[in-house]
Amino acid sequence: MAKLNESKLVNHSPNSNSHLNNWLGLNWQLSLSSGWGIAGLNVSREIEMDGRYRAVPLYPSAQLDHASEEFTSLVDKLKRREEEVAKVLGSGEGGLVCGFPVIHSLGNSLHEDDMHNPVKPLCRGSREFGIVFFENNTPNDFTTQNAKQFEILFGGSTWNTRVLREHGLTNVDKFIQGVDLNLFRPIPRGRGERFIVYSGGKLEHRKGQDILVAAFREFVKTHPDAVLATTWHNPWQESIMGITLGGHVANVPRIDDAGNCDIMRWIAENGVPEKNIHDYGMVSNHLMPEVFAQADVAVFPNRCEGGTNLVAMEAMASGVPCILSANTGHLDLIEDDNCYPITNQAEISSLPYAKDWGESSVDEIVELLCRVYANKHEARLRGEQGTKFMQDWSWEKRTKYLIDRISE
């Protein structure tokens, strides 16, 4: 297997402190279009700022040329390190052995026989750590076996962490993702005369967009000035197929050869007037504040979140009043008066992996939308409380805890 160590990536100064020359591998793709990708970029920045380690991407990044200016210097460093990793991989056989600690990204595969994704380089670090966001609540013997590979396995939410500990794992800690509070903060609203209901997250059964379509279909009958504004882009047809499982919608959106998902037509085909729909398409993360600035309310009727739903966190940090399903990872976001929880959560017994998932009530969402519409003052206060709540969720604070634990 190819070997990668610090000396291949940097010329160390003979007078430099050794603790500043440590490398920390991130074994997932950094990008601007996925939760993992955005998390990796922000974690990398905080690792560099902290100074105890230097971030080394072990998987080719995507779209980082479009990152905001504050990331320019970091992106240049990361790309140089990526190139060195690629050279080492290209010169060796098999996978990659790193002479420094590596953090791996994990998901539902934690519960499966083979955790290795064939798309990623098979790599090992001198010390192994994992961050896991899983939705399938199916811990078994493979979960135990896979977890033993890591010094620490960080669950991405209180719910994930609880499930792992209840399964008997002892090398478990919690890593809650952060928010870029410099980017996501209340800014003067660009709202017009229409009532904008925002919803984000890739279109799939787990995210519950079908529930919101059913609720908005009823809401707009009595509130014709309302607009459902979405960022539901999902280029993966197979994950979209389950959107009809809840029985709220028919058919699935069409996807063209370029991977564009026709969200607006699909929503209209499911009973919402086209004039009451707006789809933003695929929006880079650093442009999302402009989307939030137009929203009167954000709705996340997700059936399950293994983590804490980065889009919802960013909306809360931006001062948007949020309607959140009270289940799984969302529970970490819900406190008194900082949002509107959807408390009516029916059990989803038809899916064997969906223990602790919740089916949000369409009627309750309609009631909450009517409440926000009728009481703008209360909604503004809830948005302000959400922003205050998120001030403790900076990437700096969250990453520092991660680095502290790895440094131990």
C-alpha positions as CSV (number, residue, x, y, z in Angstrom):
1,M,0.0,0.0,0.0
2,A,1.1,3.6,-0.7
3,K,2.5,5.4,2.3
4,L,1.9,9.1,3.1
5,N,3.5,11.0,5.8
6,E,4.1,14.6,6.8
7,S,7.5,15.0,5.0
8,K,5.8,14.4,1.6
9,L,3.6,17.4,2.1
10,V,5.6,20.1,3.6
11,N,9.2,21.3,4.2
12,H,9.5,21.7,7.9
13,S,11.5,24.5,9.4
14,P,14.2,23.1,11.7
15,N,13.2,25.7,14.3
16,S,9.5,24.9,14.1
17,N,7.6,23.5,17.0
18,S,6.8,19.8,16.4
19,H,3.2,20.1,17.7
20,L,2.5,22.6,14.9
21,N,3.7,20.1,12.2
22,N,1.1,17.4,12.9
23,W,-1.2,16.4,10.1
24,L,-4.8,15.3,10.4
25,G,-6.4,13.5,7.5
26,L,-10.0,14.0,6.4
27,N,-11.2,11.0,4.5
28,W,-14.2,12.5,2.6
29,Q,-14.9,14.9,-0.2
30,L,-14.8,18.7,0.6
31,S,-17.3,20.5,-1.5
32,L,-19.9,23.3,-1.5
33,S,-22.9,21.2,-2.4
34,S,-23.3,18.7,0.4
35,G,-23.5,18.7,4.2
36,W,-20.4,16.6,4.5
37,G,-18.6,18.7,2.0
38,I,-19.4,22.0,3.7
39,A,-18.6,20.5,7.1
40,G,-15.2,19.3,5.8
41,L,-14.3,22.8,4.5
42,N,-15.2,24.5,7.7
43,V,-13.6,21.9,9.9
44,S,-10.4,22.3,7.8
45,R,-10.4,26.0,8.3
46,E,-10.8,25.7,12.1
47,I,-8.1,23.0,12.2
48,E,-5.7,25.5,10.5
49,M,-6.7,28.3,12.8
50,D,-6.3,26.1,15.9
51,G,-2.7,25.3,14.9
52,R,-2.3,21.9,16.5
53,Y,-2.8,20.1,13.2
54,R,-3.0,20.8,9.5
55,A,-5.9,19.5,7.5
56,V,-5.1,17.0,4.7
57,P,-8.0,16.0,2.4
58,L,-7.6,12.4,1.4
59,Y,-10.3,12.5,-1.3
60,P,-10.4,14.9,-4.3
61,S,-12.5,18.0,-3.5
62,A,-15.2,19.5,-5.7
63,Q,-16.3,23.1,-6.5
64,L,-14.0,24.7,-4.1
65,D,-12.9,27.3,-6.7
66,H,-16.4,28.8,-6.1
67,A,-15.8,29.2,-2.4
68,S,-16.1,32.7,-0.9
69,E,-13.0,34.9,-0.7
70,E,-12.4,34.2,2.9
71,F,-11.6,30.6,2.0
72,T,-9.2,31.4,-0.9
73,S,-6.0,31.0,1.0
74,L,-7.2,27.8,2.7
75,V,-8.4,26.3,-0.6
76,D,-5.0,26.9,-2.2
77,K,-3.3,25.0,0.7
78,L,-5.8,22.1,0.6
79,K,-5.5,21.7,-3.2
80,R,-1.7,21.5,-2.9
81,R,-2.0,18.8,-0.3
82,E,-4.6,17.0,-2.4
83,E,-2.1,16.9,-5.3
84,E,0.5,15.4,-3.1
85,V,-1.9,12.7,-1.9
86,A,-2.8,12.0,-5.5
87,K,0.9,11.6,-6.4
88,V,1.4,9.1,-3.6
89,L,-1.7,7.2,-4.5
90,G,-0.6,7.1,-8.1
91,S,2.8,5.7,-7.3
92,G,1.7,2.9,-5.1
93,E,-0.6,-0.1,-5.2
94,G,-3.7,-0.6,-3.2
95,G,-4.8,2.0,-0.7
96,L,-3.1,4.6,1.4
97,V,-1.3,4.3,4.8
98,C,-0.9,7.7,6.5
99,G,1.7,8.4,9.1
100,F,-0.7,10.7,11.0
101,P,-4.3,10.5,12.4
102,V,-7.2,10.2,10.1
103,I,-10.9,11.1,10.6
104,H,-13.3,9.0,8.5
105,S,-16.9,10.0,7.5
106,L,-19.4,7.3,8.2
107,G,-23.1,6.7,7.6
108,N,-25.5,3.9,7.5
109,S,-22.7,1.6,6.3
110,L,-21.5,1.5,10.0
111,H,-24.2,-1.2,10.4
112,E,-23.1,-3.2,7.4
113,D,-20.5,-6.0,6.8
114,D,-18.2,-3.8,4.6
115,M,-17.8,-0.2,5.5
116,H,-15.4,0.6,2.7
117,N,-16.9,2.7,-0.1
118,P,-15.1,1.6,-3.3
119,V,-15.2,5.2,-4.6
120,K,-12.9,6.4,-1.8
121,P,-9.3,5.6,-1.4
122,L,-8.8,2.8,1.1
123,C,-6.8,4.5,3.8
124,R,-5.6,4.0,7.3
125,G,-4.1,6.5,9.7
126,S,-1.6,6.1,12.5
127,R,-4.7,6.7,14.7
128,E,-8.3,6.1,13.5
129,F,-11.3,8.3,14.3
130,G,-14.8,8.3,12.9
131,I,-17.7,10.8,12.6
132,V,-21.0,9.0,11.9
133,F,-24.4,10.4,10.8
134,F,-26.7,7.4,10.4
135,E,-30.5,7.4,9.9
136,N,-31.1,3.6,9.8
137,N,-31.5,2.6,13.4
138,T,-30.3,-1.0,13.0
139,P,-27.2,-1.5,15.2
140,N,-26.0,-5.2,15.1
141,D,-22.8,-7.2,15.4
142,F,-21.3,-5.5,12.4
143,T,-21.9,-2.1,14.1
144,T,-19.8,-3.4,17.1
145,Q,-17.1,-4.8,14.8
146,N,-16.8,-1.7,12.7
147,A,-16.8,0.6,15.7
148,K,-13.8,-1.2,17.2
149,Q,-11.6,0.2,14.4
150,F,-11.7,3.6,15.9
151,E,-10.3,5.1,19.0
152,I,-13.3,7.4,19.2
153,L,-16.5,7.2,17.2
154,F,-18.2,10.6,17.2
155,G,-22.0,10.5,16.8
156,G,-23.4,13.4,14.9
157,S,-26.3,14.0,17.2
158,T,-27.5,13.2,20.7
159,W,-29.8,10.6,19.1
160,N,-27.0,8.9,17.2
161,T,-24.8,8.9,20.3
162,R,-27.6,7.5,22.4
163,V,-28.3,4.7,20.0
164,L,-24.6,3.6,19.9
165,R,-24.3,3.7,23.6
166,E,-27.5,1.7,24.1
167,H,-26.0,-0.9,21.8
168,G,-23.1,-1.3,24.3
169,L,-20.4,0.7,22.6
170,T,-18.0,2.5,25.0
171,N,-15.7,4.4,22.6
172,V,-18.4,6.9,21.7
173,D,-18.5,10.6,22.0
174,K,-20.6,13.4,20.3
175,F,-19.6,15.8,17.6
176,I,-22.3,18.3,16.7
177,Q,-21.6,20.1,13.5
178,G,-21.3,23.9,13.5
179,V,-22.5,26.9,11.5
180,D,-20.5,29.7,9.8
181,L,-21.8,32.5,12.0
182,N,-20.0,35.1,10.0
183,L,-22.0,34.1,6.9
184,F,-25.3,33.1,8.5
185,R,-26.7,35.9,10.6
186,P,-29.7,38.1,10.4
187,I,-29.6,40.6,7.6
188,P,-32.1,43.2,6.4
189,R,-35.0,41.3,4.9
190,G,-35.5,41.4,1.1
191,R,-39.2,40.3,1.4
192,G,-41.9,41.7,-0.8
193,E,-45.6,41.4,-0.5
194,R,-45.8,37.7,-0.7
195,F,-45.5,35.2,2.2
196,I,-42.4,33.0,1.5
197,V,-42.3,29.5,2.9
198,Y,-38.8,28.1,2.5
199,S,-37.8,24.5,2.6
200,G,-34.3,23.0,1.9
201,G,-32.6,19.6,1.7
202,K,-32.3,17.1,-1.1
203,L,-35.6,15.6,-2.2
204,E,-36.2,12.2,-0.6
205,H,-38.5,10.4,1.6
206,R,-36.4,10.9,4.7
207,K,-36.5,14.7,4.4
208,G,-40.3,14.7,4.2
209,Q,-40.8,17.2,1.4
210,D,-43.9,15.2,0.4
211,I,-45.5,16.1,3.8
212,L,-44.8,19.8,3.2
213,V,-46.3,19.7,-0.3
214,A,-49.5,18.2,1.2
215,A,-49.6,20.9,3.9
216,F,-48.8,23.8,1.6
217,R,-51.4,22.5,-0.8
218,E,-54.0,23.1,1.9
219,F,-52.4,26.3,3.3
220,V,-52.4,28.1,-0.1
221,K,-56.1,27.6,-0.5
222,T,-56.7,30.2,2.2
223,H,-53.5,32.1,1.8
224,P,-53.2,32.7,-2.0
225,D,-50.2,35.2,-1.5
226,A,-48.0,32.4,-0.2
227,V,-45.1,30.9,-2.2
228,L,-43.3,27.6,-1.5
229,A,-39.6,28.4,-2.2
230,T,-37.3,25.4,-2.4
231,T,-33.8,24.2,-2.6
232,W,-34.6,20.5,-3.1
233,H,-32.1,19.7,-5.9
234,N,-31.2,16.0,-6.0
235,P,-29.4,14.5,-9.0
236,W,-29.7,10.9,-7.7
237,Q,-32.9,9.4,-9.1
238,E,-32.7,6.3,-6.9
239,S,-32.9,8.3,-3.7
240,I,-35.9,10.3,-5.0
241,M,-38.0,7.3,-5.8
242,G,-39.1,6.8,-2.2
243,I,-40.8,10.2,-2.1
244,T,-44.1,8.6,-2.8
245,L,-43.9,6.1,0.2
246,G,-45.8,8.5,2.5
247,G,-48.9,8.5,0.3
248,H,-49.0,12.4,0.1
249,V,-47.7,12.8,-3.5
250,A,-47.9,11.0,-6.8
251,N,-45.0,10.4,-9.2
252,V,-41.4,11.7,-8.9
253,P,-39.8,14.7,-10.5
254,R,-38.2,14.3,-14.0
255,I,-34.4,14.6,-14.2
256,D,-32.8,15.6,-17.4
257,D,-29.5,14.4,-18.9
258,A,-27.7,17.2,-17.1
259,G,-29.0,16.0,-13.7
260,N,-31.4,18.9,-13.3
261,C,-34.5,18.0,-11.3
262,D,-37.8,19.6,-12.4
263,I,-39.0,20.4,-8.9
264,M,-41.6,23.1,-9.9
265,R,-43.4,20.9,-12.4
266,W,-43.6,18.1,-9.9
267,I,-45.0,20.3,-7.1
268,A,-47.6,21.7,-9.6
269,E,-48.5,18.2,-10.7
270,N,-49.3,17.5,-7.0
271,G,-51.9,20.2,-6.7
272,V,-50.0,23.5,-5.9
273,P,-50.7,26.3,-8.4
274,E,-47.6,27.1,-10.3
275,K,-47.8,30.8,-9.5
276,N,-47.3,29.8,-5.8
277,I,-44.0,27.9,-6.4
278,H,-40.4,29.0,-6.8
279,D,-37.5,26.7,-7.0
280,Y,-34.0,28.2,-6.5
281,G,-32.3,25.2,-8.0
282,M,-28.8,24.3,-6.8
283,V,-27.4,27.2,-4.7
284,S,-23.8,27.5,-3.5
285,N,-23.6,27.6,0.3
286,H,-22.1,31.1,0.5
287,L,-25.2,32.4,-1.5
288,M,-27.8,30.9,0.9
289,P,-28.0,34.0,3.1
290,E,-29.7,35.7,0.2
291,V,-32.3,32.9,0.1
292,F,-32.9,33.1,3.8
293,A,-33.3,36.9,3.7
294,Q,-36.4,36.5,1.6
295,A,-38.1,33.8,3.8
296,D,-40.9,34.5,6.3
297,V,-40.7,31.0,7.6
298,A,-38.7,27.8,7.0
299,V,-40.3,24.3,7.3
300,F,-38.4,21.1,7.9
301,P,-40.8,18.1,8.4
302,N,-37.9,15.6,8.2
303,R,-38.8,12.1,9.2
304,C,-35.2,11.6,10.4
305,E,-31.9,13.4,10.8
306,G,-28.8,11.5,11.8
307,G,-27.1,14.8,12.4
308,T,-28.7,18.1,13.3
309,N,-29.7,19.3,9.8
310,L,-27.2,21.9,8.6
311,V,-29.7,23.7,6.4
312,A,-32.1,24.2,9.4
313,M,-29.2,25.3,11.6
314,E,-28.2,27.9,9.0
315,A,-31.8,29.1,8.7
316,M,-32.0,29.5,12.5
317,A,-28.7,31.4,12.6
318,S,-30.1,33.7,9.9
319,G,-33.1,34.6,12.1
320,V,-35.7,32.7,10.0
321,P,-38.5,31.3,12.2
322,C,-38.3,27.6,11.7
323,I,-40.9,24.8,11.9
324,L,-39.0,21.6,12.9
325,S,-40.1,18.0,13.2
326,A,-39.5,17.0,16.8
327,N,-37.6,13.7,16.2
328,T,-34.1,12.3,16.0
329,G,-31.3,14.8,15.3
330,H,-33.7,17.8,15.2
331,L,-34.3,17.4,19.0
332,D,-30.8,19.0,19.5
333,L,-32.1,22.1,17.9
334,I,-35.4,22.5,19.8
335,E,-35.6,24.6,23.0
336,D,-38.4,26.7,24.4
337,D,-39.5,29.4,22.0
338,N,-36.6,29.1,19.6
339,C,-38.7,27.5,16.9
340,Y,-42.1,25.9,16.2
341,P,-41.8,22.2,16.9
342,I,-44.0,19.7,15.1
343,T,-44.9,17.6,18.1
344,N,-47.4,15.2,16.5
345,Q,-44.9,12.5,15.3
346,A,-46.5,9.3,14.3
347,E,-44.5,6.0,14.3
348,I,-43.4,4.7,11.0
349,S,-43.8,1.0,11.6
350,S,-43.8,0.0,7.9
351,L,-40.0,0.5,7.7
352,P,-37.8,-1.9,9.7
353,Y,-35.0,0.6,10.0
354,A,-37.1,3.6,11.0
355,K,-37.2,3.2,14.8
356,D,-37.4,6.7,16.4
357,W,-38.3,8.3,13.1
358,G,-41.4,10.5,13.0
359,E,-44.2,11.1,10.5
360,S,-45.1,14.8,10.9
361,S,-48.8,15.8,10.9
362,V,-49.9,17.6,7.8
363,D,-52.7,19.3,9.8
364,E,-50.2,20.5,12.5
365,I,-48.0,22.0,9.8
366,V,-50.9,23.9,8.3
367,E,-51.8,25.2,11.8
368,L,-48.3,26.4,12.4
369,L,-48.1,28.1,9.0
370,C,-51.3,29.9,9.8
371,R,-50.0,30.9,13.2
372,V,-46.8,32.4,11.7
373,Y,-48.8,34.1,9.0
374,A,-51.2,35.6,11.5
375,N,-48.7,36.6,14.2
376,K,-45.6,38.2,12.6
377,H,-44.5,39.6,16.0
378,E,-44.3,36.2,17.6
379,A,-42.6,34.7,14.5
380,R,-40.0,37.5,14.7
381,L,-39.3,36.7,18.4
382,R,-38.9,33.0,17.6
383,G,-36.5,33.8,14.8
384,E,-34.5,36.0,17.2
385,Q,-34.4,33.3,19.8
386,G,-33.2,30.8,17.2
387,T,-30.3,33.1,16.3
388,K,-29.3,33.5,20.0
389,F,-29.5,29.7,20.4
390,M,-27.2,29.2,17.4
391,Q,-24.4,31.5,18.8
392,D,-23.0,28.5,20.7
393,W,-22.8,26.5,17.5
394,S,-19.9,28.1,15.7
395,W,-17.5,25.8,13.8
396,E,-14.7,27.1,15.9
397,K,-16.3,25.9,19.2
398,R,-17.4,22.6,17.7
399,T,-14.1,21.8,15.9
400,K,-12.1,22.8,19.0
401,Y,-13.8,20.0,21.0
402,L,-13.1,17.5,18.2
403,I,-9.4,18.5,18.2
404,D,-9.2,18.4,22.0
405,R,-10.4,14.8,22.0
406,I,-8.1,13.7,19.3
407,S,-5.1,15.5,21.0
408,E,-5.8,13.6,24.2
